[in-house]
Amino acid sequence: MGNSLRKIDKLQELLEASKLLNSTQDTDYILNFLLKKSLELIKGGDTGVIFLYNKEIKMLEIRAFIGFDDNIVEVKLCPGESMTGIVFLKQKPIFFSNSNEISRAMGTMQEKNKNLLENSLHQKPNELLGSICCPLIYREECIGVIVIDNFENHEGLTEDDVSLLEAISVQATIAIINAQNYEKQLKNNDELEKYNKMLELERNKYRYSTGLHSRFTGMILNGCSVEDILSEITSLLNRDVFIIDLFYNISNYSFSYYTNIDRVKKVSHNLIKYLRENEKSNYYNVSNDLYFYFSPIMVNKDTLGWLCVVSDNYEYSELDNIAIERGVTILALELLKINGLSHMEQTLKGDFLESLIMNQNKDYIVKCSKNYRFSFKMKHQIIIIEVEGDKGSVSQEKYEKELKKYIKYYYNIINEKINRILSNSITMIKGNKIVVILELNNNYSREKIKVFLEDIVVENNISFFSRYGKKRVRAGVSDEITRLDDFKSSYYNAAQALRMVNEIEDENLYLFYDDLEIKKFLLNNNRKDLEYFITKTLGPLLDYQNTSKNEYLDTLKIYIRSNGNWTYTKDYLHIHGNTLSYRLRRIMDLLNMDLSDYNQRLRIQIAFEILDILPLTDKMNN
């Protein structure tokens, strides 16, 4: 009668516990409460563990424990490992009531788990007196195992305890599944809330992006300039912005927050090193404590320049990045439009230049001059800038296409720069040359033109064209033009100066025709007289039928133009001193001249000067 009453009391407690279990939806609370209640009801047990199966790692993990140290949670059992793993596979309760059964089952435990178990319990595993392992079954699938152990309780575990633990496991499984389902629902709700927030954020970004697009497009349609666009970007970012063109000049800017144009120009040489063709980049300037962010302005994979943002940090919000991206896009369209208009203008300017040079159709010339505000009452001057490249191994078609692209970029910069100096000047493209017709107003000075040439020819040979492969830029400047009829001769004078730059063996990248005094003097002589002088002076060497002919000519030219400097000539030609001495002796023998004689050296020098100009004389006569 007593045992029956105790069973009724325990079942009543189990019923009350199940009500409590189903009233909460916290899995961890349920597991801990369940284990604690099990040990209260099963008097023969003194420690307990609840394992739940983790499908991702395919192992049983400890989720609740009583009577062990905290490091017990590191124990992870494979299905079939130890008493717990065996019960998990068999999916039925097992009462391990004697040492042989316990020893046999625990013998399957991995060494690592044995060590963790020993370190988390004061008693050794072989002191275990009894253990009940009961599976947690849901829809014929084991989701875990509840374990009640007896290490030192002399009352011991009984078969009735097995039945009771089995009853507990049924209610526990229901409560665990309900709690897990609720937690999944909460997690799904959280995920849904996050997704909704992300969706709303994307909607806001889209609305902001389309709003910016509409605003920028409206600015373009209303005729706003690049400066207006930069000013708008500055107000959106609360940062300074500017554009670096392909020649590394600061072409446009808007400064209101962190710096000014003068400070940026002082560090511009450092900025160049951090510009990238097809990707964004940044640079921190220590001396000014400024952060520079560069975004390439691109159309069809071609870089037109870089939008640069100046700030006191690199922290850009999503909306900032959208503003930069939209700004870069609209700047690319605006620059493309400018280039398109420039191309149309080139066609018209080309016709005007041809008519001007050939002095044809004066009515057309006068009409065009009015369109370009070109006054024939003013003096003028012509600059011819030539761009050449190293073809290398690429096809002729690709080489010409690339060169044409670079010349177009170069033209835009030259046109802008020269009009800052002389406002009514005209710039146009003619083949691989850029022709500039200067209107010499009150701002004109030879020094200003030299500064301009130093900038676009000398500096850009080092910077821009070194970046885009081996390109060479040279320039020739004509004499002053006072009459319409003089444009033709002055154009050829500029071409003459340009050719001299290429022919003369020095580091000049540009020449003024006015500086070619000797050559101008020679050009005033009869062609036949010039040819006779060359034949009489250099004829034996020019007619020399030997592979050494060109070597001898180059050696003689360098030797004469270095004023007979033997060491300079040897070093320049990269030859041994004995080789140079031998060549000079052979040259003197062929020419029947003494190179130590000043007058004979002078004759040779004049002959070389004539050779420089005769090819151009041929073209002009044709």
C-alpha positions in Angstrom: 0.0 0.0 0.0 2.9 2.4 0.8 4.6 1.8 -2.5 1.4 2.5 -4.4 0.9 5.8 -2.5 4.5 6.9 -3.2 3.9 6.2 -6.9 0.7 8.2 -6.9 2.5 11.1 -5.2 5.4 11.0 -7.7 2.9 10.9 -10.7 1.1 13.8 -9.2 4.4 15.8 -8.9 5.1 14.7 -12.5 1.7 16.1 -13.7 2.3 19.4 -11.9 5.9 19.5 -13.5 4.5 18.9 -17.0 2.1 21.8 -16.6 5.0 24.0 -15.6 7.1 22.7 -18.5 4.4 23.5 -21.0 3.9 26.9 -19.6 7.4 28.1 -20.6 9.1 28.2 -24.0 12.7 28.6 -23.0 14.6 25.4 -23.9 17.4 25.9 -21.4 15.1 26.6 -18.6 13.0 23.4 -19.4 16.1 21.2 -19.6 17.5 22.5 -16.3 14.1 22.3 -14.5 13.6 18.8 -16.0 16.9 17.5 -14.7 16.4 19.0 -11.3 12.9 17.5 -11.0 14.1 14.1 -12.1 16.7 13.9 -9.4 14.0 15.1 -6.8 11.7 12.3 -7.9 14.4 9.6 -8.3 15.8 9.3 -4.9 18.5 6.8 -5.9 20.2 9.3 -8.3 22.8 11.9 -7.3 24.0 13.3 -10.7 22.3 13.8 -14.0 23.0 14.9 -17.6 20.7 15.7 -20.6 22.2 15.3 -24.1 20.5 16.7 -27.2 21.5 15.5 -30.7 23.1 18.1 -33.0 22.3 17.2 -36.6 24.9 19.5 -38.1 27.9 17.9 -36.4 26.1 14.6 -35.9 27.0 14.3 -32.2 25.3 14.4 -28.8 26.0 17.6 -26.9 25.4 18.3 -23.2 22.7 20.9 -22.6 22.1 20.5 -18.9 23.9 18.9 -16.0 23.9 18.5 -12.2 26.8 17.2 -10.1 29.6 17.9 -12.6 32.0 20.8 -13.1 31.5 23.2 -16.0 34.0 21.6 -18.3 31.7 18.6 -18.7 30.0 20.6 -21.5 33.1 19.9 -23.7 32.1 16.2 -23.8 30.6 15.3 -27.2 29.5 11.7 -27.9 29.1 10.0 -31.1 26.0 7.8 -31.6 26.9 4.4 -30.1 29.6 5.8 -27.8 29.3 5.0 -24.1 26.0 4.3 -22.3 24.4 7.5 -23.7 25.4 6.7 -27.3 24.2 3.1 -27.1 20.7 4.2 -25.8 20.5 6.8 -28.5 21.0 4.2 -31.2 18.6 1.6 -29.6 16.0 4.2 -28.8 14.9 2.5 -25.6 15.6 3.0 -21.9 18.5 1.0 -20.4 19.2 0.4 -16.7 22.9 -0.2 -16.2 22.6 -1.8 -12.8 26.0 -3.5 -12.2 29.7 -2.8 -12.7 30.2 -5.2 -15.6 27.4 -3.6 -17.7 28.7 -0.1 -16.9 32.3 -1.0 -17.7 31.4 -2.7 -21.0 29.4 0.3 -22.1 31.9 3.0 -21.0 34.7 1.1 -22.6 33.4 2.5 -25.9 34.1 6.0 -24.8 36.9 8.0 -26.5 39.9 8.8 -24.4 39.4 12.5 -24.7 35.9 12.2 -23.3 37.0 9.9 -20.5 39.6 12.5 -19.4 37.0 15.3 -19.5 34.6 13.2 -17.4 37.3 12.3 -14.8 38.3 16.0 -14.5 34.7 17.2 -14.1 33.7 14.7 -11.3 35.3 14.0 -7.9 34.5 10.2 -8.2 36.1 8.1 -10.8 33.9 6.6 -13.6 34.6 3.0 -12.4 33.0 4.0 -9.1 29.6 4.4 -10.8 27.1 2.2 -9.0 24.2 2.5 -11.5 22.8 4.5 -14.4 19.5 4.9 -16.1 19.7 6.3 -19.7 16.3 7.1 -21.3 15.9 8.3 -24.9 13.9 11.4 -25.8 11.7 10.2 -28.7 9.8 12.4 -31.0 7.9 10.9 -34.0 10.0 7.8 -33.9 13.2 9.8 -33.9 15.6 10.2 -31.0 16.3 13.8 -30.3 18.4 13.3 -27.1 19.0 11.2 -24.0 18.4 11.9 -20.3 20.9 10.2 -17.9 20.5 9.7 -14.1 23.6 8.3 -12.4 24.2 7.0 -8.9 27.8 7.3 -7.5 27.3 7.2 -3.8 23.6 6.9 -2.9 23.2 3.6 -1.0 19.4 3.5 -1.7 20.3 2.8 -5.3 18.3 3.0 -8.5 15.3 0.7 -9.2 13.2 -0.6 -12.0 10.4 1.8 -10.7 12.9 4.7 -11.3 13.3 3.5 -14.9 9.5 3.7 -15.4 9.3 7.1 -13.8 12.2 8.5 -15.9 10.5 7.1 -19.0 7.3 8.9 -18.0 9.3 12.1 -17.4 11.0 11.8 -20.8 7.7 11.7 -22.6 6.5 14.9 -21.0 10.0 16.4 -21.4 10.2 15.6 -25.1 6.9 17.4 -25.7 8.0 20.4 -23.8 11.4 20.5 -25.5 9.9 20.3 -29.0 7.3 23.0 -28.2 10.1 25.2 -26.9 12.3 24.5 -29.9 9.5 25.2 -32.3 8.7 28.5 -30.5 12.4 29.4 -30.6 12.5 28.7 -34.3 9.4 30.9 -34.7 11.1 33.7 -32.8 14.2 33.3 -34.9 12.2 33.3 -38.1 10.4 36.4 -36.8 13.8 38.0 -36.1 15.1 37.1 -39.5 11.9 38.4 -41.1 12.2 41.7 -39.1 15.9 42.0 -40.2 14.9 41.2 -43.8 12.2 43.9 -43.7 14.6 46.4 -42.3 17.1 45.5 -45.0 14.4 45.8 -47.6 13.4 49.2 -46.2 17.0 50.3 -46.2 17.4 49.2 -49.8 14.2 51.0 -50.7 15.5 54.1 -49.0 18.8 53.8 -50.8 17.0 53.2 -54.1 14.8 56.3 -53.5 17.9 58.3 -52.6 19.8 57.0 -55.6 16.9 57.7 -58.1 16.4 61.1 -56.5 20.1 62.0 -57.0 19.9 60.7 -60.5 16.9 62.9 -61.3 18.6 65.9 -59.6 21.9 65.4 -61.5 20.1 64.7 -64.8 18.1 67.9 -64.4 21.3 69.8 -63.8 22.8 68.5 -67.1 19.6 69.2 -69.1 19.6 72.7 -67.7 23.1 73.4 -68.9 24.9 73.2 -65.6 28.7 73.0 -65.7 31.2 70.5 -64.1 31.7 73.1 -61.4 28.0 73.1 -60.6 28.0 69.3 -60.3 31.0 69.3 -58.0 29.3 72.0 -55.8 26.3 69.7 -55.5 28.4 66.7 -54.6 30.2 68.8 -51.9 26.9 69.8 -50.3 25.7 66.2 -50.3 28.9 64.8 -48.7 29.9 67.8 -46.6 33.4 67.2 -47.9 35.7 68.9 -50.4 35.9 67.5 -53.9 38.0 68.1 -57.1 38.8 66.4 -60.4 42.2 65.3 -61.5 42.5 65.0 -65.3 44.5 62.5 -67.3 47.5 64.9 -67.2 47.3 65.0 -63.4 46.1 68.6 -63.3 43.4 69.7 -60.9 40.9 70.8 -63.6 37.8 71.6 -61.5 37.1 71.8 -57.7 34.8 72.8 -54.9 36.4 73.5 -51.5 34.3 74.5 -48.5 35.2 72.3 -45.6 38.7 70.9 -45.0 41.2 72.5 -47.4 41.8 74.8 -50.3 43.2 74.7 -53.8 46.7 76.0 -52.8 47.1 73.3 -50.1 46.0 70.5 -52.5 48.3 71.7 -55.3 51.3 71.5 -52.8 50.6 67.7 -52.3 49.4 67.0 -55.8 52.6 65.2 -56.8 52.0 62.7 -54.0 48.4 62.1 -55.1 49.4 60.9 -58.5 51.1 57.8 -57.1 47.8 56.6 -55.6 45.6 57.0 -58.7 44.3 53.7 -60.2 42.9 53.2 -63.7 39.9 51.0 -63.0 39.5 50.9 -59.2 38.9 53.2 -56.2 41.9 54.1 -54.0 42.8 56.4 -51.1 45.7 58.3 -49.6 46.4 59.8 -46.2 48.5 62.9 -46.1 50.2 63.1 -42.8 51.5 66.6 -42.9 47.9 68.0 -43.5 46.1 65.2 -41.6 43.8 64.8 -44.7 42.2 61.7 -46.2 41.9 61.6 -50.0 39.5 59.2 -51.7 39.8 58.6 -55.5 37.1 57.3 -57.7 37.9 56.9 -61.5 35.5 58.6 -63.9 35.1 56.0 -66.6 33.2 55.5 -69.9 33.5 52.2 -71.8 36.4 51.1 -69.7 38.3 54.3 -70.6 39.3 56.6 -67.7 38.6 60.3 -68.3 39.9 61.4 -64.9 39.4 61.0 -61.2 36.9 62.4 -58.7 38.7 63.1 -55.5 37.0 63.6 -52.1 38.9 65.3 -49.2 37.9 64.6 -45.6 39.2 64.1 -42.1 38.4 60.4 -42.1 37.6 57.4 -44.3 34.2 56.8 -42.9 31.6 57.0 -45.7 28.0 56.0 -45.2 26.0 54.0 -47.7 24.3 57.3 -48.8 27.7 58.9 -49.2 28.9 56.1 -51.5 25.7 56.4 -53.5 26.3 60.1 -53.9 29.8 59.5 -55.0 28.8 56.8 -57.5 26.0 58.9 -59.0 28.3 61.9 -59.1 30.9 60.0 -60.9 28.4 58.7 -63.4 27.0 62.1 -64.2 30.5 63.6 -64.4 31.4 60.9 -67.0 28.3 61.8 -69.0 29.2 65.5 -68.9 32.8 64.9 -69.9 31.6 62.6 -72.7 29.3 65.4 -73.9 32.1 67.9 -73.8 34.3 65.5 -75.8 31.5 64.9 -78.3 31.1 68.6 -78.9 34.8 68.9 -79.2 34.9 66.2 -81.9 32.3 68.0 -83.9 34.2 71.2 -83.5 37.4 69.5 -84.7 35.9 68.8 -88.1 35.0 72.4 -88.6 38.3 73.7 -87.3 40.1 71.3 -89.6 38.5 72.8 -92.7 39.3 76.3 -91.4 42.9 75.4 -90.8 43.4 73.9 -94.3 41.8 77.0 -95.9 44.0 79.3 -93.7 47.2 77.5 -94.5 46.6 77.1 -98.2 45.2 80.7 -98.3 42.1 79.4 -100.2 38.5 80.7 -100.2 39.0 83.9 -98.2 35.2 84.4 -97.9 35.0 81.1 -96.0 38.1 82.1 -93.9 36.5 85.4 -92.9 33.2 83.7 -92.1 34.8 81.1 -89.8 37.1 83.7 -88.2 33.9 85.5 -86.9 32.6 82.2 -85.5 35.9 81.7 -83.6 36.2 85.4 -82.7 39.4 85.3 -84.7 40.7 88.8 -85.6 43.1 89.3 -88.4 43.9 92.7 -87.0 45.9 90.9 -84.2 49.3 89.2 -84.6 49.3 85.4 -84.4 51.7 82.5 -83.9 51.4 78.8 -84.7 52.5 75.9 -82.4 52.6 72.4 -83.8 52.7 69.7 -81.2 53.5 66.1 -82.4 52.7 63.0 -80.4 54.4 59.7 -81.4 54.4 56.3 -79.7 56.4 53.1 -79.6 54.4 50.7 -81.7 56.1 47.7 -80.2 54.5 44.3 -81.1 50.9 45.6 -81.4 49.1 45.8 -84.8 49.2 49.0 -86.8 45.4 49.4 -86.4 45.6 49.0 -82.6 48.5 51.4 -82.4 46.8 54.1 -84.4 43.6 53.7 -82.4 45.4 54.0 -79.1 47.5 57.0 -80.3 44.3 58.7 -81.6 42.7 58.3 -78.2 45.7 59.8 -76.3 45.9 62.7 -78.7 42.2 63.4 -78.1 42.8 63.5 -74.4 45.9 65.6 -74.8 44.0 68.1 -77.0 41.4 68.8 -74.4 44.1 69.7 -71.8 46.1 71.8 -74.2 43.0 73.7 -75.4 42.0 74.5 -71.8 45.6 75.6 -70.8 46.3 77.8 -73.7 43.0 79.6 -73.4 43.9 80.5 -69.9 46.9 82.3 -71.2 45.6 83.7 -74.5 41.8 83.6 -74.5 41.0 83.7 -78.2 43.5 81.0 -79.3 42.3 78.1 -81.5 43.3 74.5 -81.0 42.7 71.6 -83.4 43.9 68.1 -84.2 45.6 67.3 -87.5 46.6 63.7 -87.8 49.0 62.9 -85.0 49.6 66.6 -84.4 47.8 69.2 -82.4 47.9 72.7 -84.0 47.5 75.8 -81.9 46.9 79.2 -83.4 47.7 81.9 -80.8 46.2 85.3 -80.9 48.9 87.6 -79.5 47.0 90.0 -77.3 48.3 92.2 -74.5 48.8 89.2 -72.2 51.3 87.6 -74.7 54.9 87.1 -73.8 57.5 84.6 -75.1 58.1 83.5 -71.5 54.4 82.6 -71.0 54.5 80.4 -74.1 57.7 78.7 -72.8 56.1 78.0 -69.5 53.1 76.6 -71.4 55.4 74.4 -73.5 57.4 73.2 -70.4 54.1 72.2 -68.8 52.5 70.3 -71.7 55.6 68.9 -73.4 58.3 68.4 -70.8 56.2 67.6 -67.7 53.7 65.4 -69.5 56.4 63.4 -71.2 57.4 62.4 -67.6 53.9 61.9 -66.1 51.0 61.2 -68.4 52.6 59.4 -71.3 54.9 57.4 -69.0 51.7 56.0 -67.5 50.2 55.1 -70.8 53.2 53.5 -72.5 56.1 55.0 -74.4 54.9 58.2 -76.0 57.0 61.1 -77.1 55.8 64.7 -77.4 57.6 67.4 -79.3 56.7 71.0 -80.4 57.7 73.6 -82.9 56.7 77.3 -82.7 56.5 79.6 -85.7 57.5 83.2 -86.1 54.9 86.0 -85.6 52.2 86.3 -88.2 51.1 89.8 -89.2 49.1 89.1 -92.4 46.7 86.6 -93.6 49.0 85.7 -96.5 51.8 84.7 -94.0 49.9 81.8 -92.4 51.1 79.3 -94.9 54.8 80.1 -94.6 54.5 80.4 -90.8 52.8 77.0 -90.6 55.7 75.4 -92.4 58.2 77.4 -90.3 56.6 75.8 -87.2 56.8 72.4 -88.9 60.5 73.2 -89.7 61.1 73.9 -86.0 59.4 70.7 -85.0 61.5 68.7 -87.4 64.6 70.2 -86.0 63.6 69.1 -82.5 63.5 65.5 -83.8 66.8 65.9 -85.7 69.0 67.7 -83.3 70.8 65.5 -80.8 70.0 67.2 -77.6 67.3 67.2 -74.9 65.2 70.0 -76.4 61.5 69.0 -76.6 60.4 72.2 -78.4 62.0 74.9 -80.5 61.1 78.4 -81.7 61.6 79.0 -85.4 63.2 82.4 -84.5 65.9 80.5 -82.7 67.0 78.6 -85.8 69.2 81.5 -87.1 71.7 79.4 -89.0 69.1 77.1 -90.5 67.0 80.1 -91.5 70.1 81.6 -93.1 70.7 78.4 -95.0 67.1 78.2 -96.2 67.5 81.5 -98.0 70.2 79.9 -100.3 69.6 78.2 -103.6 68.9 74.5 -103.3 71.5 73.5 -105.9 74.1 75.5 -104.1 73.3 73.7 -100.8 73.4 70.3 -102.5 76.8 71.1 -104.1 78.2 72.2 -100.7 77.1 68.8 -99.2 78.6 66.8 -102.1 81.9 68.6 -101.9 82.1 68.3 -98.1 80.6 65.0 -97.3 80.2 63.3 -100.7 82.9 60.6 -100.2 81.3 59.6 -96.9 77.7 59.7 -98.2 78.7 57.6 -101.2 80.7 55.1 -99.2 79.5 51.6 -100.1 80.1 49.9 -96.9 78.0 48.8 -93.9 80.1 51.2 -91.7 78.7 54.2 -93.6 75.9 55.0 -91.1 78.3 54.4 -88.1 80.8 56.9 -89.6 78.1 59.5 -90.3 76.7 59.3 -86.7 80.2 59.3 -85.2 81.2 62.4 -87.2 78.0 64.3 -86.4 78.3 63.7 -82.6 82.0 64.5 -82.7 81.5 67.8 -84.6 78.5 69.0 -82.6 80.3 68.3 -79.3 83.0 70.6 -80.6 85.5 67.8 -81.1 85.0 66.4 -77.6 86.6 62.9 -77.9 85.4 61.7 -74.4 81.8 62.8 -74.8 81.6 61.2 -78.3 82.9 57.9 -77.0 80.6 57.8 -74.0 77.5 59.0 -76.0 78.0 56.3 -78.7 78.9 53.6 -76.0 82.1 52.6 -77.8 85.7 51.9 -76.8 88.2 54.8 -77.2 90.2 52.7 -79.7 87.1 52.2 -81.8 86.4 56.0 -81.9 90.0 56.8 -82.8 89.9 54.2 -85.6 86.6 55.6 -87.0 87.9 59.2 -86.9 91.0 58.2 -88.9 88.9 56.4 -91.5 86.6 59.4 -91.8 89.6 61.7 -92.3 91.0 59.4 -94.9 87.6 59.2 -96.8 87.0 63.0 -96.7 90.7 63.9 -97.1 90.2 66.3 -94.2 92.0 67.1 -91.0 89.5 67.3 -88.1 91.9 69.3 -86.0 91.5 72.1 -88.5 88.8 74.6 -87.3 87.8 75.7 -90.8 87.4 72.1 -92.0 85.3 71.2 -88.9 83.1 74.3 -89.6 82.5 73.1 -93.2 81.4 69.7 -91.9 79.1 71.3 -89.3 77.5 73.5 -92.0 77.0 70.5 -94.2 75.2 68.6 -91.4 73.0 71.7 -90.8 72.0 71.6 -94.5 71.3 67.9 -94.3 68.8 68.6 -91.5 66.8 71.0 -93.6 66.9 69.5 -97.1 64.2 66.9 -96.6 61.7 69.6 -95.4 62.8 71.7 -98.4 61.7 68.8 -100.6 58.3 68.8 -99.1 57.8 72.5 -99.4 58.8 72.4 -103.0 56.3 69.7 -103.7 
